Amino acid sequence: MAKRVMLVDDNPAIRAAVRQIFSRGKTFVICGEASNGQEAIDRVKTLRPHLIILDISMPVMNGTQAAPHLLRLAPSVCIIFFAMFAGSEIHHVAQHLGVHAVVSKAEGAEKLIATAHSLLGLRADAASAS
């Protein structure tokens, strides 16, 4: 069964690129998208994602504000902060909030996919198929 992924980023081009990456193969299915943290909170219970790819810097409600709410509403969900800058401060904040991983947008698709596979306990050979 494909793992359900929710994309949360205010940039439609980023969402489109991530959607394309995660739509390859049969490992993942994009179950929904949001352009800010509040939209993500409003949709998480209905979408029931296994994984949320969450931007940090967004209008209305940013990723660091939304993450605790998302984890409270969906305690089994894995969250990856997908940030423009992923320095040690962001890693510390993520750890404090209970976010599972941080991937820099500069690290690209391979790192994001590999992190998703790792968090969801998927086999390494499945990573090349998606």
Chimera marker file (.cmm) of the C-alpha trace (Angstrom):
<marker_set name="trace">
<marker id="1" x="0.000" y="0.000" z="0.000" r="1" g="1" b="0" radius="0.5"/>
<marker id="2" x="1.338" y="3.445" z="-0.928" r="1" g="1" b="0" radius="0.5"/>
<marker id="3" x="2.300" y="5.838" z="1.856" r="1" g="1" b="0" radius="0.5"/>
<marker id="4" x="0.201" y="9.012" z="2.000" r="1" g="1" b="0" radius="0.5"/>
<marker id="5" x="2.164" y="12.277" z="1.786" r="1" g="1" b="0" radius="0.5"/>
<marker id="6" x="0.905" y="15.783" z="2.532" r="1" g="1" b="0" radius="0.5"/>
<marker id="7" x="2.835" y="18.756" z="1.120" r="1" g="1" b="0" radius="0.5"/>
<marker id="8" x="2.813" y="22.049" z="3.001" r="1" g="1" b="0" radius="0.5"/>
<marker id="9" x="4.614" y="24.971" z="1.361" r="1" g="1" b="0" radius="0.5"/>
<marker id="10" x="3.511" y="28.463" z="0.363" r="1" g="1" b="0" radius="0.5"/>
<marker id="11" x="5.427" y="28.253" z="-2.925" r="1" g="1" b="0" radius="0.5"/>
<marker id="12" x="3.345" y="26.486" z="-5.619" r="1" g="1" b="0" radius="0.5"/>
<marker id="13" x="6.491" y="25.715" z="-7.654" r="1" g="1" b="0" radius="0.5"/>
<marker id="14" x="8.065" y="23.897" z="-4.704" r="1" g="1" b="0" radius="0.5"/>
<marker id="15" x="4.844" y="21.952" z="-4.109" r="1" g="1" b="0" radius="0.5"/>
<marker id="16" x="4.720" y="20.999" z="-7.806" r="1" g="1" b="0" radius="0.5"/>
<marker id="17" x="8.349" y="19.824" z="-7.786" r="1" g="1" b="0" radius="0.5"/>
<marker id="18" x="7.903" y="17.757" z="-4.615" r="1" g="1" b="0" radius="0.5"/>
<marker id="19" x="4.605" y="16.364" z="-5.935" r="1" g="1" b="0" radius="0.5"/>
<marker id="20" x="6.387" y="15.217" z="-9.081" r="1" g="1" b="0" radius="0.5"/>
<marker id="21" x="9.198" y="13.579" z="-7.089" r="1" g="1" b="0" radius="0.5"/>
<marker id="22" x="6.836" y="11.695" z="-4.780" r="1" g="1" b="0" radius="0.5"/>
<marker id="23" x="4.474" y="10.676" z="-7.592" r="1" g="1" b="0" radius="0.5"/>
<marker id="24" x="7.096" y="8.531" z="-9.305" r="1" g="1" b="0" radius="0.5"/>
<marker id="25" x="6.539" y="4.859" z="-8.696" r="1" g="1" b="0" radius="0.5"/>
<marker id="26" x="4.022" y="3.272" z="-6.362" r="1" g="1" b="0" radius="0.5"/>
<marker id="27" x="5.666" y="3.897" z="-2.986" r="1" g="1" b="0" radius="0.5"/>
<marker id="28" x="3.976" y="7.240" z="-2.263" r="1" g="1" b="0" radius="0.5"/>
<marker id="29" x="0.737" y="9.013" z="-3.081" r="1" g="1" b="0" radius="0.5"/>
<marker id="30" x="0.165" y="12.725" z="-2.537" r="1" g="1" b="0" radius="0.5"/>
<marker id="31" x="-2.985" y="12.845" z="-0.421" r="1" g="1" b="0" radius="0.5"/>
<marker id="32" x="-3.185" y="16.626" z="-0.224" r="1" g="1" b="0" radius="0.5"/>
<marker id="33" x="-1.484" y="19.993" z="-0.114" r="1" g="1" b="0" radius="0.5"/>
<marker id="34" x="-1.621" y="23.180" z="1.921" r="1" g="1" b="0" radius="0.5"/>
<marker id="35" x="-0.050" y="26.599" z="1.473" r="1" g="1" b="0" radius="0.5"/>
<marker id="36" x="0.396" y="27.355" z="5.185" r="1" g="1" b="0" radius="0.5"/>
<marker id="37" x="0.373" y="25.723" z="8.592" r="1" g="1" b="0" radius="0.5"/>
<marker id="38" x="-3.230" y="26.608" z="9.393" r="1" g="1" b="0" radius="0.5"/>
<marker id="39" x="-4.470" y="24.934" z="6.200" r="1" g="1" b="0" radius="0.5"/>
<marker id="40" x="-2.398" y="21.869" z="7.098" r="1" g="1" b="0" radius="0.5"/>
<marker id="41" x="-3.979" y="21.709" z="10.563" r="1" g="1" b="0" radius="0.5"/>
<marker id="42" x="-7.439" y="22.069" z="9.035" r="1" g="1" b="0" radius="0.5"/>
<marker id="43" x="-6.807" y="19.202" z="6.594" r="1" g="1" b="0" radius="0.5"/>
<marker id="44" x="-4.635" y="16.697" z="8.477" r="1" g="1" b="0" radius="0.5"/>
<marker id="45" x="-7.457" y="14.694" z="10.070" r="1" g="1" b="0" radius="0.5"/>
<marker id="46" x="-9.325" y="14.226" z="6.792" r="1" g="1" b="0" radius="0.5"/>
<marker id="47" x="-6.233" y="13.522" z="4.693" r="1" g="1" b="0" radius="0.5"/>
<marker id="48" x="-4.643" y="11.115" z="7.222" r="1" g="1" b="0" radius="0.5"/>
<marker id="49" x="-1.087" y="11.338" z="5.889" r="1" g="1" b="0" radius="0.5"/>
<marker id="50" x="1.733" y="9.036" z="6.937" r="1" g="1" b="0" radius="0.5"/>
<marker id="51" x="4.226" y="11.812" z="6.185" r="1" g="1" b="0" radius="0.5"/>
<marker id="52" x="4.053" y="15.611" z="6.117" r="1" g="1" b="0" radius="0.5"/>
<marker id="53" x="6.666" y="17.599" z="4.243" r="1" g="1" b="0" radius="0.5"/>
<marker id="54" x="6.480" y="20.951" z="6.011" r="1" g="1" b="0" radius="0.5"/>
<marker id="55" x="8.106" y="24.228" z="5.016" r="1" g="1" b="0" radius="0.5"/>
<marker id="56" x="9.246" y="26.365" z="7.925" r="1" g="1" b="0" radius="0.5"/>
<marker id="57" x="8.740" y="29.859" z="6.548" r="1" g="1" b="0" radius="0.5"/>
<marker id="58" x="5.134" y="30.486" z="5.449" r="1" g="1" b="0" radius="0.5"/>
<marker id="59" x="2.503" y="33.192" z="5.929" r="1" g="1" b="0" radius="0.5"/>
<marker id="60" x="-0.511" y="32.834" z="8.255" r="1" g="1" b="0" radius="0.5"/>
<marker id="61" x="1.147" y="30.066" z="10.317" r="1" g="1" b="0" radius="0.5"/>
<marker id="62" x="4.706" y="28.863" z="9.809" r="1" g="1" b="0" radius="0.5"/>
<marker id="63" x="5.991" y="25.314" z="10.121" r="1" g="1" b="0" radius="0.5"/>
<marker id="64" x="7.406" y="25.676" z="13.622" r="1" g="1" b="0" radius="0.5"/>
<marker id="65" x="4.033" y="26.947" z="14.850" r="1" g="1" b="0" radius="0.5"/>
<marker id="66" x="2.070" y="24.246" z="13.008" r="1" g="1" b="0" radius="0.5"/>
<marker id="67" x="4.209" y="21.198" z="13.854" r="1" g="1" b="0" radius="0.5"/>
<marker id="68" x="3.067" y="20.763" z="17.485" r="1" g="1" b="0" radius="0.5"/>
<marker id="69" x="-0.600" y="21.028" z="16.436" r="1" g="1" b="0" radius="0.5"/>
<marker id="70" x="-0.112" y="18.534" z="13.601" r="1" g="1" b="0" radius="0.5"/>
<marker id="71" x="1.608" y="16.050" z="15.915" r="1" g="1" b="0" radius="0.5"/>
<marker id="72" x="-1.162" y="16.432" z="18.487" r="1" g="1" b="0" radius="0.5"/>
<marker id="73" x="-3.870" y="15.844" z="15.865" r="1" g="1" b="0" radius="0.5"/>
<marker id="74" x="-2.009" y="12.993" z="14.138" r="1" g="1" b="0" radius="0.5"/>
<marker id="75" x="0.474" y="11.519" z="16.630" r="1" g="1" b="0" radius="0.5"/>
<marker id="76" x="1.644" y="8.746" z="14.310" r="1" g="1" b="0" radius="0.5"/>
<marker id="77" x="2.509" y="11.078" z="11.411" r="1" g="1" b="0" radius="0.5"/>
<marker id="78" x="6.151" y="11.676" z="10.486" r="1" g="1" b="0" radius="0.5"/>
<marker id="79" x="7.153" y="15.254" z="9.744" r="1" g="1" b="0" radius="0.5"/>
<marker id="80" x="10.088" y="16.463" z="7.667" r="1" g="1" b="0" radius="0.5"/>
<marker id="81" x="10.946" y="20.137" z="7.869" r="1" g="1" b="0" radius="0.5"/>
<marker id="82" x="11.814" y="21.031" z="4.263" r="1" g="1" b="0" radius="0.5"/>
<marker id="83" x="13.607" y="24.335" z="4.711" r="1" g="1" b="0" radius="0.5"/>
<marker id="84" x="15.628" y="26.747" z="2.646" r="1" g="1" b="0" radius="0.5"/>
<marker id="85" x="18.308" y="26.702" z="5.351" r="1" g="1" b="0" radius="0.5"/>
<marker id="86" x="18.803" y="23.679" z="7.568" r="1" g="1" b="0" radius="0.5"/>
<marker id="87" x="21.489" y="24.762" z="10.017" r="1" g="1" b="0" radius="0.5"/>
<marker id="88" x="22.051" y="23.492" z="13.534" r="1" g="1" b="0" radius="0.5"/>
<marker id="89" x="19.490" y="25.934" z="14.990" r="1" g="1" b="0" radius="0.5"/>
<marker id="90" x="16.719" y="24.479" z="12.807" r="1" g="1" b="0" radius="0.5"/>
<marker id="91" x="17.761" y="20.934" z="13.763" r="1" g="1" b="0" radius="0.5"/>
<marker id="92" x="17.601" y="21.921" z="17.442" r="1" g="1" b="0" radius="0.5"/>
<marker id="93" x="14.135" y="23.480" z="17.015" r="1" g="1" b="0" radius="0.5"/>
<marker id="94" x="12.935" y="20.408" z="15.104" r="1" g="1" b="0" radius="0.5"/>
<marker id="95" x="14.166" y="18.076" z="17.823" r="1" g="1" b="0" radius="0.5"/>
<marker id="96" x="12.520" y="20.214" z="20.518" r="1" g="1" b="0" radius="0.5"/>
<marker id="97" x="9.181" y="20.177" z="18.639" r="1" g="1" b="0" radius="0.5"/>
<marker id="98" x="9.237" y="16.440" z="17.934" r="1" g="1" b="0" radius="0.5"/>
<marker id="99" x="9.781" y="16.869" z="14.191" r="1" g="1" b="0" radius="0.5"/>
<marker id="100" x="11.416" y="13.743" z="12.826" r="1" g="1" b="0" radius="0.5"/>
<marker id="101" x="13.880" y="15.162" z="10.285" r="1" g="1" b="0" radius="0.5"/>
<marker id="102" x="15.146" y="18.288" z="8.577" r="1" g="1" b="0" radius="0.5"/>
<marker id="103" x="16.099" y="18.421" z="4.896" r="1" g="1" b="0" radius="0.5"/>
<marker id="104" x="17.432" y="21.516" z="3.189" r="1" g="1" b="0" radius="0.5"/>
<marker id="105" x="15.821" y="22.420" z="-0.123" r="1" g="1" b="0" radius="0.5"/>
<marker id="106" x="19.394" y="22.768" z="-1.412" r="1" g="1" b="0" radius="0.5"/>
<marker id="107" x="20.003" y="19.055" z="-0.700" r="1" g="1" b="0" radius="0.5"/>
<marker id="108" x="17.448" y="18.169" z="-3.341" r="1" g="1" b="0" radius="0.5"/>
<marker id="109" x="15.133" y="15.332" z="-4.222" r="1" g="1" b="0" radius="0.5"/>
<marker id="110" x="17.383" y="12.363" z="-3.482" r="1" g="1" b="0" radius="0.5"/>
<marker id="111" x="17.923" y="13.416" z="0.136" r="1" g="1" b="0" radius="0.5"/>
<marker id="112" x="14.208" y="14.138" z="0.629" r="1" g="1" b="0" radius="0.5"/>
<marker id="113" x="13.167" y="10.757" z="-0.795" r="1" g="1" b="0" radius="0.5"/>
<marker id="114" x="15.851" y="8.892" z="1.176" r="1" g="1" b="0" radius="0.5"/>
<marker id="115" x="14.744" y="10.604" z="4.389" r="1" g="1" b="0" radius="0.5"/>
<marker id="116" x="11.099" y="9.766" z="3.695" r="1" g="1" b="0" radius="0.5"/>
<marker id="117" x="11.954" y="6.109" z="3.115" r="1" g="1" b="0" radius="0.5"/>
<marker id="118" x="14.028" y="5.972" z="6.276" r="1" g="1" b="0" radius="0.5"/>
<marker id="119" x="11.354" y="7.560" z="8.480" r="1" g="1" b="0" radius="0.5"/>
<marker id="120" x="8.606" y="5.313" z="7.147" r="1" g="1" b="0" radius="0.5"/>
<marker id="121" x="10.714" y="2.159" z="7.466" r="1" g="1" b="0" radius="0.5"/>
<marker id="122" x="10.705" y="1.422" z="3.753" r="1" g="1" b="0" radius="0.5"/>
<marker id="123" x="13.341" y="-0.781" z="2.145" r="1" g="1" b="0" radius="0.5"/>
<marker id="124" x="16.306" y="0.887" z="0.498" r="1" g="1" b="0" radius="0.5"/>
<marker id="125" x="15.562" y="-0.801" z="-2.842" r="1" g="1" b="0" radius="0.5"/>
<marker id="126" x="12.088" y="0.757" z="-2.725" r="1" g="1" b="0" radius="0.5"/>
<marker id="127" x="13.794" y="4.162" z="-2.754" r="1" g="1" b="0" radius="0.5"/>
<marker id="128" x="15.120" y="3.605" z="-6.250" r="1" g="1" b="0" radius="0.5"/>
<marker id="129" x="11.677" y="2.509" z="-7.451" r="1" g="1" b="0" radius="0.5"/>
<marker id="130" x="10.013" y="5.753" z="-6.416" r="1" g="1" b="0" radius="0.5"/>
<link id1="1" id2="2" r="1" g="1" b="0" radius="0.2"/>
<link id1="2" id2="3" r="1" g="1" b="0" radius="0.2"/>
<link id1="3" id2="4" r="1" g="1" b="0" radius="0.2"/>
<link id1="4" id2="5" r="1" g="1" b="0" radius="0.2"/>
<link id1="5" id2="6" r="1" g="1" b="0" radius="0.2"/>
<link id1="6" id2="7" r="1" g="1" b="0" radius="0.2"/>
<link id1="7" id2="8" r="1" g="1" b="0" radius="0.2"/>
<link id1="8" id2="9" r="1" g="1" b="0" radius="0.2"/>
<link id1="9" id2="10" r="1" g="1" b="0" radius="0.2"/>
<link id1="10" id2="11" r="1" g="1" b="0" radius="0.2"/>
<link id1="11" id2="12" r="1" g="1" b="0" radius="0.2"/>
<link id1="12" id2="13" r="1" g="1" b="0" radius="0.2"/>
<link id1="13" id2="14" r="1" g="1" b="0" radius="0.2"/>
<link id1="14" id2="15" r="1" g="1" b="0" radius="0.2"/>
<link id1="15" id2="16" r="1" g="1" b="0" radius="0.2"/>
<link id1="16" id2="17" r="1" g="1" b="0" radius="0.2"/>
<link id1="17" id2="18" r="1" g="1" b="0" radius="0.2"/>
<link id1="18" id2="19" r="1" g="1" b="0" radius="0.2"/>
<link id1="19" id2="20" r="1" g="1" b="0" radius="0.2"/>
<link id1="20" id2="21" r="1" g="1" b="0" radius="0.2"/>
<link id1="21" id2="22" r="1" g="1" b="0" radius="0.2"/>
<link id1="22" id2="23" r="1" g="1" b="0" radius="0.2"/>
<link id1="23" id2="24" r="1" g="1" b="0" radius="0.2"/>
<link id1="24" id2="25" r="1" g="1" b="0" radius="0.2"/>
<link id1="25" id2="26" r="1" g="1" b="0" radius="0.2"/>
<link id1="26" id2="27" r="1" g="1" b="0" radius="0.2"/>
<link id1="27" id2="28" r="1" g="1" b="0" radius="0.2"/>
<link id1="28" id2="29" r="1" g="1" b="0" radius="0.2"/>
<link id1="29" id2="30" r="1" g="1" b="0" radius="0.2"/>
<link id1="30" id2="31" r="1" g="1" b="0" radius="0.2"/>
<link id1="31" id2="32" r="1" g="1" b="0" radius="0.2"/>
<link id1="32" id2="33" r="1" g="1" b="0" radius="0.2"/>
<link id1="33" id2="34" r="1" g="1" b="0" radius="0.2"/>
<link id1="34" id2="35" r="1" g="1" b="0" radius="0.2"/>
<link id1="35" id2="36" r="1" g="1" b="0" radius="0.2"/>
<link id1="36" id2="37" r="1" g="1" b="0" radius="0.2"/>
<link id1="37" id2="38" r="1" g="1" b="0" radius="0.2"/>
<link id1="38" id2="39" r="1" g="1" b="0" radius="0.2"/>
<link id1="39" id2="40" r="1" g="1" b="0" radius="0.2"/>
<link id1="40" id2="41" r="1" g="1" b="0" radius="0.2"/>
<link id1="41" id2="42" r="1" g="1" b="0" radius="0.2"/>
<link id1="42" id2="43" r="1" g="1" b="0" radius="0.2"/>
<link id1="43" id2="44" r="1" g="1" b="0" radius="0.2"/>
<link id1="44" id2="45" r="1" g="1" b="0" radius="0.2"/>
<link id1="45" id2="46" r="1" g="1" b="0" radius="0.2"/>
<link id1="46" id2="47" r="1" g="1" b="0" radius="0.2"/>
<link id1="47" id2="48" r="1" g="1" b="0" radius="0.2"/>
<link id1="48" id2="49" r="1" g="1" b="0" radius="0.2"/>
<link id1="49" id2="50" r="1" g="1" b="0" radius="0.2"/>
<link id1="50" id2="51" r="1" g="1" b="0" radius="0.2"/>
<link id1="51" id2="52" r="1" g="1" b="0" radius="0.2"/>
<link id1="52" id2="53" r="1" g="1" b="0" radius="0.2"/>
<link id1="53" id2="54" r="1" g="1" b="0" radius="0.2"/>
<link id1="54" id2="55" r="1" g="1" b="0" radius="0.2"/>
<link id1="55" id2="56" r="1" g="1" b="0" radius="0.2"/>
<link id1="56" id2="57" r="1" g="1" b="0" radius="0.2"/>
<link id1="57" id2="58" r="1" g="1" b="0" radius="0.2"/>
<link id1="58" id2="59" r="1" g="1" b="0" radius="0.2"/>
<link id1="59" id2="60" r="1" g="1" b="0" radius="0.2"/>
<link id1="60" id2="61" r="1" g="1" b="0" radius="0.2"/>
<link id1="61" id2="62" r="1" g="1" b="0" radius="0.2"/>
<link id1="62" id2="63" r="1" g="1" b="0" radius="0.2"/>
<link id1="63" id2="64" r="1" g="1" b="0" radius="0.2"/>
<link id1="64" id2="65" r="1" g="1" b="0" radius="0.2"/>
<link id1="65" id2="66" r="1" g="1" b="0" radius="0.2"/>
<link id1="66" id2="67" r="1" g="1" b="0" radius="0.2"/>
<link id1="67" id2="68" r="1" g="1" b="0" radius="0.2"/>
<link id1="68" id2="69" r="1" g="1" b="0" radius="0.2"/>
<link id1="69" id2="70" r="1" g="1" b="0" radius="0.2"/>
<link id1="70" id2="71" r="1" g="1" b="0" radius="0.2"/>
<link id1="71" id2="72" r="1" g="1" b="0" radius="0.2"/>
<link id1="72" id2="73" r="1" g="1" b="0" radius="0.2"/>
<link id1="73" id2="74" r="1" g="1" b="0" radius="0.2"/>
<link id1="74" id2="75" r="1" g="1" b="0" radius="0.2"/>
<link id1="75" id2="76" r="1" g="1" b="0" radius="0.2"/>
<link id1="76" id2="77" r="1" g="1" b="0" radius="0.2"/>
<link id1="77" id2="78" r="1" g="1" b="0" radius="0.2"/>
<link id1="78" id2="79" r="1" g="1" b="0" radius="0.2"/>
<link id1="79" id2="80" r="1" g="1" b="0" radius="0.2"/>
<link id1="80" id2="81" r="1" g="1" b="0" radius="0.2"/>
<link id1="81" id2="82" r="1" g="1" b="0" radius="0.2"/>
<link id1="82" id2="83" r="1" g="1" b="0" radius="0.2"/>
<link id1="83" id2="84" r="1" g="1" b="0" radius="0.2"/>
<link id1="84" id2="85" r="1" g="1" b="0" radius="0.2"/>
<link id1="85" id2="86" r="1" g="1" b="0" radius="0.2"/>
<link id1="86" id2="87" r="1" g="1" b="0" radius="0.2"/>
<link id1="87" id2="88" r="1" g="1" b="0" radius="0.2"/>
<link id1="88" id2="89" r="1" g="1" b="0" radius="0.2"/>
<link id1="89" id2="90" r="1" g="1" b="0" radius="0.2"/>
<link id1="90" id2="91" r="1" g="1" b="0" radius="0.2"/>
<link id1="91" id2="92" r="1" g="1" b="0" radius="0.2"/>
<link id1="92" id2="93" r="1" g="1" b="0" radius="0.2"/>
<link id1="93" id2="94" r="1" g="1" b="0" radius="0.2"/>
<link id1="94" id2="95" r="1" g="1" b="0" radius="0.2"/>
<link id1="95" id2="96" r="1" g="1" b="0" radius="0.2"/>
<link id1="96" id2="97" r="1" g="1" b="0" radius="0.2"/>
<link id1="97" id2="98" r="1" g="1" b="0" radius="0.2"/>
<link id1="98" id2="99" r="1" g="1" b="0" radius="0.2"/>
<link id1="99" id2="100" r="1" g="1" b="0" radius="0.2"/>
<link id1="100" id2="101" r="1" g="1" b="0" radius="0.2"/>
<link id1="101" id2="102" r="1" g="1" b="0" radius="0.2"/>
<link id1="102" id2="103" r="1" g="1" b="0" radius="0.2"/>
<link id1="103" id2="104" r="1" g="1" b="0" radius="0.2"/>
<link id1="104" id2="105" r="1" g="1" b="0" radius="0.2"/>
<link id1="105" id2="106" r="1" g="1" b="0" radius="0.2"/>
<link id1="106" id2="107" r="1" g="1" b="0" radius="0.2"/>
<link id1="107" id2="108" r="1" g="1" b="0" radius="0.2"/>
<link id1="108" id2="109" r="1" g="1" b="0" radius="0.2"/>
<link id1="109" id2="110" r="1" g="1" b="0" radius="0.2"/>
<link id1="110" id2="111" r="1" g="1" b="0" radius="0.2"/>
<link id1="111" id2="112" r="1" g="1" b="0" radius="0.2"/>
<link id1="112" id2="113" r="1" g="1" b="0" radius="0.2"/>
<link id1="113" id2="114" r="1" g="1" b="0" radius="0.2"/>
<link id1="114" id2="115" r="1" g="1" b="0" radius="0.2"/>
<link id1="115" id2="116" r="1" g="1" b="0" radius="0.2"/>
<link id1="116" id2="117" r="1" g="1" b="0" radius="0.2"/>
<link id1="117" id2="118" r="1" g="1" b="0" radius="0.2"/>
<link id1="118" id2="119" r="1" g="1" b="0" radius="0.2"/>
<link id1="119" id2="120" r="1" g="1" b="0" radius="0.2"/>
<link id1="120" id2="121" r="1" g="1" b="0" radius="0.2"/>
<link id1="121" id2="122" r="1" g="1" b="0" radius="0.2"/>
<link id1="122" id2="123" r="1" g="1" b="0" radius="0.2"/>
<link id1="123" id2="124" r="1" g="1" b="0" radius="0.2"/>
<link id1="124" id2="125" r="1" g="1" b="0" radius="0.2"/>
<link id1="125" id2="126" r="1" g="1" b="0" radius="0.2"/>
<link id1="126" id2="127" r="1" g="1" b="0" radius="0.2"/>
<link id1="127" id2="128" r="1" g="1" b="0" radius="0.2"/>
<link id1="128" id2="129" r="1" g="1" b="0" radius="0.2"/>
<link id1="129" id2="130" r="1" g="1" b="0" radius="0.2"/>
</marker_set>
